[in-house]
Amino acid sequence: MSAYPPLSALRSFEAVARLGSVTLAAAELHVTHSAVSQQVRQLEELLGITLLQREGRGLRLSEEGRLYALQVRRALRDIAEATRLARARPSEGELVIAVLPSFGQQWLLPRLPSFRERYPQFRLRLLASLEVIDLRQGLADAAVRIGQGHWEGLAQQRLFDDELVAVCAPHFNGGRLPRTPAEILAGPLIHGFESWLPWCQAAGVPLPKGDGVFTANDSNLVVEALRLGLGVTIERRSLVAGALSRGELVQLSEVRAPYAYPYWLVWPQREAVQAKVELFAEWLAEQVDLYLNPERQPL
């Protein structure tokens, strides 16, 4: 006998064991009642044990069936996860970049048309997540990360260092904008990921007190709250540079504070992804140079 029973029989048995009913299992699997019953009987014959005990019109798992069901459920879950990962891995003509949602939306996305224009042969896909994606799983070709670098097993290209600036919408407070550090901290304040400590130290003022008028764990929400005129905050320049240039936000003070963590492009050192990632890395370095030196922007 093969060490591997038919997958259809395992799926039928697991569904019956979980739902406690052949009828419900058949409905879930979109097969007939008799097909599920036959699959379970076939599995019992292959194993040489009784998995389900009939009690009147109902079914009850035997002890052997209960233990087997737990193991089969775990195995089917592993198969489903392996299948999901296989489907999610980049195809040959696809370039998948993992990014933080805020960086992806506020900095990278507006610049992508130029990459598409230069390299139309690639389908570009962004994986936006607050979690650090393990590139060893092959779900992304490369990632933009914030940190101190030194990620083991990854090639790394430093992009740029950021800074914290105080910003708000030009229509905030009816256009009567705070300008001094003390006026800025008088609020109402919007709190995001960033600590006020570096900016307050640079301004020579104490930390603000209270929880602020609005708090969010995603910088995209913070930027949108700023656009709506809900308050003032400090934010990474990279995330508000576009809004500042469009006049949607204004910088309230010349006070700025270095951000502790640079941006990096990282990628696994695999030959299969090396060529297309190198093209993306070269293009991204050009975009960073234009961002840091706006006077070089083409007319």
C-alpha positions in Angstrom: 0.0 0.0 0.0 1.2 3.5 -0.8 2.3 5.6 2.2 0.1 8.4 0.8 -3.7 7.9 0.8 -5.6 9.8 -1.9 -5.8 13.5 -1.1 -9.6 13.5 -1.9 -10.1 10.8 0.8 -8.1 12.8 3.4 -10.1 16.0 2.6 -13.4 14.2 2.9 -12.4 12.6 6.2 -11.1 15.9 7.7 -14.3 17.7 6.7 -16.5 15.1 8.3 -14.4 15.0 11.4 -14.5 18.8 11.7 -18.2 19.3 10.9 -19.5 16.1 12.4 -21.7 15.4 9.4 -21.3 13.7 6.0 -24.0 16.0 4.6 -22.2 19.2 5.7 -18.9 17.9 4.5 -20.4 17.1 1.1 -21.8 20.6 0.9 -18.5 22.2 1.8 -16.5 20.1 -0.7 -19.2 20.5 -3.4 -19.6 16.7 -3.9 -22.4 14.2 -3.2 -23.1 12.6 0.1 -22.3 9.2 -1.3 -18.9 10.4 -2.6 -17.9 11.6 0.8 -19.0 8.3 2.5 -17.2 6.3 -0.1 -14.0 8.3 0.3 -14.1 7.8 4.1 -14.7 4.0 3.8 -11.8 3.8 1.3 -9.5 5.5 3.8 -10.6 3.2 6.6 -9.9 0.2 4.4 -6.4 1.6 3.5 -5.6 2.2 7.1 -7.2 -0.9 8.5 -8.8 1.0 11.4 -12.2 2.5 12.2 -12.2 6.2 11.9 -15.9 7.0 12.3 -18.4 5.1 14.5 -22.0 5.2 13.5 -24.4 5.9 16.3 -28.0 5.9 15.1 -28.2 8.6 12.6 -25.1 10.3 13.8 -21.3 9.8 13.6 -18.7 9.8 16.3 -14.9 9.9 15.9 -13.1 6.9 17.3 -10.1 7.7 19.4 -7.8 6.6 16.4 -10.0 8.8 14.2 -9.7 11.8 16.5 -5.9 11.7 16.6 -5.6 11.0 12.8 -8.0 13.9 12.1 -5.7 16.3 14.0 -2.7 15.2 12.1 -4.4 15.3 8.7 -5.8 18.8 9.5 -2.3 20.0 10.2 -0.9 18.4 7.1 -3.6 19.9 4.9 -3.0 23.3 6.4 0.7 22.9 5.5 -0.1 22.0 2.0 -2.4 25.0 1.6 0.2 27.3 3.0 2.9 25.8 0.7 0.6 26.3 -2.3 -0.2 29.9 -1.3 3.6 30.7 -1.1 4.3 29.0 -4.4 1.6 31.1 -6.1 2.7 34.3 -4.4 6.4 34.0 -5.6 7.3 36.4 -8.4 7.2 35.1 -11.9 10.0 35.6 -14.4 8.6 38.8 -15.9 7.4 40.2 -12.6 9.3 42.5 -10.2 7.9 42.4 -6.6 9.1 45.0 -4.1 8.1 44.9 -0.4 7.6 48.3 1.1 6.2 50.0 4.1 2.7 51.3 3.2 3.7 55.0 3.9 6.9 54.9 1.9 5.2 53.1 -0.9 2.3 55.5 -1.2 4.0 58.8 -0.4 7.4 58.4 -2.0 7.7 55.4 -4.3 4.4 55.2 -6.1 4.5 58.7 -7.7 7.9 57.8 -9.2 7.0 54.4 -10.6 5.7 55.7 -14.0 9.3 56.5 -15.0 10.4 52.9 -14.1 7.5 51.5 -16.2 8.4 53.8 -19.1 12.0 52.6 -19.0 11.4 48.9 -18.4 8.0 48.0 -19.8 8.9 44.3 -19.9 8.4 44.0 -16.1 5.1 43.8 -14.3 5.7 45.7 -11.1 3.9 44.6 -7.9 4.2 46.3 -4.5 3.8 44.2 -1.3 2.8 46.8 1.3 3.1 45.7 4.9 4.1 47.0 8.3 5.7 43.6 9.0 9.2 42.8 7.8 8.9 40.2 5.0 11.4 37.4 5.1 13.0 37.6 1.7 14.4 34.1 2.0 10.9 32.8 1.4 11.0 34.3 -2.1 7.8 36.2 -1.9 9.5 39.4 -3.0 12.5 40.2 -5.2 13.6 43.1 -3.0 12.5 45.3 -0.2 12.8 48.9 1.0 13.5 48.9 4.7 14.3 51.4 7.5 17.0 50.5 9.9 20.7 50.4 10.6 21.6 47.9 7.9 23.6 44.7 8.4 20.8 42.3 7.5 22.4 38.9 7.3 22.4 37.2 3.9 21.0 40.2 2.0 22.7 42.6 -0.4 22.1 46.2 0.7 22.1 49.6 -1.0 21.7 52.6 1.3 19.2 55.0 -0.2 19.1 58.2 2.0 18.8 59.6 5.5 15.6 61.2 6.5 14.7 64.1 8.9 11.8 65.1 11.0 9.9 68.4 10.2 6.9 70.1 11.7 4.0 70.4 9.2 0.3 71.1 8.8 -2.2 72.1 6.2 -2.2 75.7 4.9 -5.9 76.1 5.9 -5.3 74.8 9.5 -6.7 77.1 12.1 -8.2 79.3 9.4 -4.8 80.0 8.0 -3.4 81.4 11.2 -0.5 79.0 11.5 1.9 78.4 14.4 5.5 79.3 13.7 7.5 79.1 16.9 8.3 75.8 18.5 6.1 76.8 21.5 3.2 77.7 19.3 3.5 74.4 17.3 3.5 72.4 20.5 0.4 74.2 21.7 -1.5 72.0 19.3 -3.8 70.5 18.5 -1.2 67.8 17.9 -1.5 64.7 15.7 0.6 61.7 17.0 1.9 59.0 14.7 4.9 56.6 14.8 7.5 59.4 15.3 8.7 60.5 18.7 8.7 64.3 19.3 11.9 64.0 21.4 14.5 64.6 18.6 12.6 67.6 17.2 12.0 69.1 20.7 15.7 68.6 21.5 16.7 70.4 18.3 14.2 73.2 19.1 15.2 73.5 22.7 11.7 73.0 24.1 10.2 70.4 26.4 8.2 67.5 25.1 4.5 68.1 24.6 2.0 66.9 27.2 -1.1 64.9 26.6 -2.2 62.4 24.0 -3.0 64.9 21.2 -6.2 65.3 19.2 -5.6 62.3 16.9 -3.4 59.2 17.0 -2.7 56.7 14.2 -0.3 53.8 13.8 0.1 54.4 10.1 1.8 57.4 8.6 -0.6 57.5 5.6 -3.4 58.2 8.0 -1.3 60.9 9.7 -0.7 62.6 6.4 -4.3 62.5 5.5 -5.3 63.9 8.9 -2.9 66.8 8.2 -4.4 67.4 4.8 -7.8 67.6 6.4 -6.5 70.3 8.8 -7.0 68.3 12.0 -3.8 69.5 13.6 0.0 69.7 13.4 2.6 67.1 13.7 6.2 66.1 13.0 6.8 63.7 10.2 9.6 62.3 8.0 10.3 64.6 5.2 10.2 61.7 2.7 6.5 61.2 3.5 5.4 64.8 3.2 7.8 66.1 0.5 5.2 65.6 -2.3 2.5 67.3 -0.3 4.8 70.2 0.5 5.7 70.7 -3.1 2.0 70.6 -4.2 1.1 73.1 -1.5 -1.1 70.6 0.4 1.0 71.0 3.5 3.4 73.6 4.8 6.5 73.4 6.9 6.0 75.4 10.0 9.6 75.9 11.2 13.1 75.7 10.0 13.8 73.4 13.0 14.5 69.9 11.8 15.9 66.8 13.5 17.8 63.9 11.9 15.8 60.7 11.7 17.6 57.8 13.3 17.1 55.1 10.6 18.1 55.4 7.0 16.3 53.9 4.1 17.8 50.8 2.4 17.1 48.7 -0.6 17.8 45.0 0.2 17.5 41.9 -1.8 18.5 38.2 -1.5 21.7 37.2 -3.3 20.3 34.8 -5.8 21.2 34.7 -9.5 17.5 34.2 -10.5 16.6 37.7 -9.3 19.9 39.5 -9.6 19.5 41.0 -13.0 16.1 42.6 -12.7 16.8 43.8 -9.1 20.0 45.5 -10.3 18.0 47.4 -12.9 15.5 48.5 -10.2 18.4 49.4 -7.9 20.0 51.6 -10.6 16.7 53.4 -11.3 16.0 53.9 -7.6 19.4 55.4 -7.0 18.7 57.9 -9.8 15.3 58.8 -8.2 17.0 59.3 -4.8 19.5 61.6 -6.4 16.7 63.7 -7.9 14.9 63.7 -4.6 18.0 64.9 -2.7 19.0 67.4 -5.4 15.7 68.8 -6.9 17.7 71.4 -8.9 18.7 68.4 -11.2 15.1 67.7 -12.2 14.6 68.0 -16.0 12.8 71.0 -17.2 
